[in-house]
Amino acid sequence: MTANSTNGSAGPLAHIKVLDLTIARAGPTCVRVLADHGAQVTQVLRPEQGGLDASFPAFDRENLHRNKRSLALNLQTDAGRAVFYRMAKDADVVVENFRSEVKYRLKVDYETLRAINPRIVYGSNSGFGQDGPYGKRPGVDQIAQGLGGLMSITGPPGGGPWRVGIPISDLCAGMYLAHGIMAALIERERSGLGQWVQTSLLEAMIAMLDFQATRWLIGGEVPPQAGNDHPTSFPMGVFPAKDGMINIAAGGDRMFHDFLRVIGAGDLVKDERFATRADRGKRRPELRALVEEKTRTWPAEDL
């Protein structure tokens, strides 16, 4: 893997040593954030197998594991663990995303490493948390998108569950974990002690749905699918133009009025049916028909 190369700058985490036990995508995403900020990352690979992501396309592996050094250690052997323990004694951070019980079987869990180095910050990502009814289950993005509720609000109305086009729970869980690790490093400056930082694909997915969740928890509204439209603001979505499609975002009152004047629908500015954001949201089909009637007459480039 490549060593850090950050435009001539060492980066704010250049003094931080990270041992990377991660596989797949969520864990490597976390470590990549640390590496991109200058951390000295050593990726620990399994001999011969090279990890779960060894089967990923080469461009994806280079993307996930940039700015890292690597070595092969068999953590199932006493000799391999002895080398890892020596490295952990001098490390600042260890990151893993095994199934919850694997780190204990390998004897590289937080309690074991804390006994070696009380300043260690230990980051764990899992599918569904470290304990609980799903604690021992492996997790993947596809399942987290569904179980977390994202697929129920994605796609066209009535279209059934739709997956988004990127591994969003992997990416968000990784970034949340990196955030937590950096916060723990700051706290260590005060206490002198490390800590165990945890997140999961499911937790990250639910956290990302905060806007939609509050619609139910506070507003009592079950969020429906809205296709390419914004969940509550309109017009914000994809509309037909004379020669293709165009993305339009004019949800605010002033933007909406300016937009109407531009497309030649200024007569709607004072139409009480569409006076507020809430009114426009409630009358979305009616307003869409009026807007599309105008946008279809415009070349996309001109709009």
Stockholm file with secondary structure:
# STOCKHOLM 1.0

chainA/1-303         MTANSTNGSAGPLAHIKVLDLTIARAGPTCVRVLADHGAQVTQVLRPEQGGLDASFPAFDRENLHRNKRSLALNLQTDAGRAVFYRMAKDADVVVENFRSEVKYRLKVDYETLRAINPRIVYGSNSGFGQDGPYGKRPGVDQIAQGLGGLMSITGPPGGGPWRVGIPISDLCAGMYLAHGIMAALIERERSGLGQWVQTSLLEAMIAMLDFQATRWLIGGEVPPQAGNDHPTSFPMGVFPAKDGMINIAAGGDRMFHDFLRVIGAGDLVKDERFATRADRGKRRPELRALVEEKTRTWPAEDL
#=GR chainA/1-303 SS CCCCCCTTCCCTTTTCEEEECCCTTHHHHHHHHHHHTTCEEEEEECTTTCCGGGGSCHHHHHHHTTTEEEEECCTTSHHHHHHHHHHHHTCSEEEECSCTTHHHHHTCSHHHHHHHCTTCEEEEEESSCSSSTTTTSCCCHHHHHHHTTGGGGSSSTTSCCCCCSSCHHHHHHHHHHHHHHHHHHHHHHHHSCCCEEEEEHHHHHHHHTHHHHHHHHTTCCCCCCCTTSCSSCSSEEEEEETTEEEEEECCSHHHHHHHHHHHTCGGGTTCGGGSSHHHHHHTHHHHHHHHHHHHTTSCTTTC
#=GC SS_cons         CCCCCCTTCCCTTTTCEEEECCCTTHHHHHHHHHHHTTCEEEEEECTTTCCGGGGSCHHHHHHHTTTEEEEECCTTSHHHHHHHHHHHHTCSEEEECSCTTHHHHHTCSHHHHHHHCTTCEEEEEESSCSSSTTTTSCCCHHHHHHHTTGGGGSSSTTSCCCCCSSCHHHHHHHHHHHHHHHHHHHHHHHHSCCCEEEEEHHHHHHHHTHHHHHHHHTTCCCCCCCTTSCSSCSSEEEEEETTEEEEEECCSHHHHHHHHHHHTCGGGTTCGGGSSHHHHHHTHHHHHHHHHHHHTTSCTTTC
//
